[in-house]
Amino acid sequence: MKFKIALITMLFVLSSQSFAKSTDEWVYESITGDLKQTPGCKDKATAAKKASSGQRFKKYAKLLCGSKGYGWAIDKVTDKGKLVCEACEGEYEGQEKYRCHMEDVVVQCKQVARGF
């Protein structure tokens, strides 16, 4: 009786691990896109810094890969693209205020290879 239980357990363990896919196999794809504008109107230096670096840039670059579909994650930013700033309309006490965003950002996305 114990032999049958041990045999069934061994068959279950060995068969389930033989079909497991290794996570060392990745599928890569490059995506080009534009990132969102900075919120609000700020002076040009601040708006440019927020759009081109830091947490905001990382977040929207990650979302660019997420737009590809479920399971896609960012591997690296290949090209940061170009910075585009647009003047805001309205009165700002004699100062010009801007909203900036990054265009043509190229990111390399990755996904675990599917299948067995």
N, C-alpha and C positions, 0 to 999 in steps of 0.2 A: 504494500500500500504506500509506504513511504517512498519507494522507488518510483512509483507512478507519479506522485506529486512532484518529486524532484525532477523527473524527466519532463513533465509538462512545464514546470517553471523554467527549466533550461531552454526548452524549445521557444517559449514565449520571449524570454530575454534575448536570446541570440537572433531570433527572426525579426524582432522589432528594431534592433540596432543595425541589422544589415541593410535595411531600407532607408536609414537616415541619410539626409543630404548634408554634405559638408558646407559650412558657411564660409569657407575659404574661396568659393567660386562666386564671382560677382559679375553683373552685367553693367557696363558703363555707357552713358550717353551724355552728350553735351547739349545744353539748352541755352538759347539766347533770348533775353527779354529785358523789359524795362521794370524798374522798381518804383514803388509809390512815392509821391511827393511828400515832403516834410509837412507836418501839420502846422497851421498858423503861418503868420508872416513874421520873419525875423530879419536881422541885418544879414548881409550877404555872407560874411565869414562864418557866422553861426549856422546858417542854413546849409552852406556847403559842407561844413564839417559833419553835421548830423546826417546828411544824405550819403556822403562818401565813405564813412568809416563808423566803427563802433557797433553797438548792439543793434541799432536799427538796420544797418546794412546787412548784418549777419541774419537777422530775422527774415527780411524780405528775400534774401538770396535763398534761404532755406525754403521759404514758401514757393519760390520759383520751381524748385525740384518737386515740391509737394503737388504742384499743379499737374505734373506728369501722371500722377495716379497713386494708388495705394502702394506702400512699400518702398517708394523712392525716397532716398535721403541724399543730402549734399555730401560730396567727397571733397571738392575744393573749388575755389573760385579761380577760373582760368584767366579771365580778363575782367577788370573792374569797370570797364566801359568809360563813357564820358559823362561829365557833370553838366547838367543843363539847369540854369536858374532863370526864373521868370519873375518880373516885377509884379508886386501886388497893387491892386487899385485901391485908392482911398487916401485919406489924410493921415500921416504919421508924424506930425510935428516937424515937418521939413526934412525928414529922413526917408530914404527909399527902403522898402522892405521887400524881401524876396521869399519865394518858395522854390526849392531845388529838388531834383531827382536824378537818378542815374539811368542812362540809356545804354542799350546794347551790352548788358552785363552777360558774360558767358560763364556758366557754372557747369561743372562735371558732376553728374548725378550717378548714384549707384543703387543697385538692387540685388538682393541675394538671388542667385540663379534658381529658377523654378524647376521642379521635377525631381525624379528619384534617380 
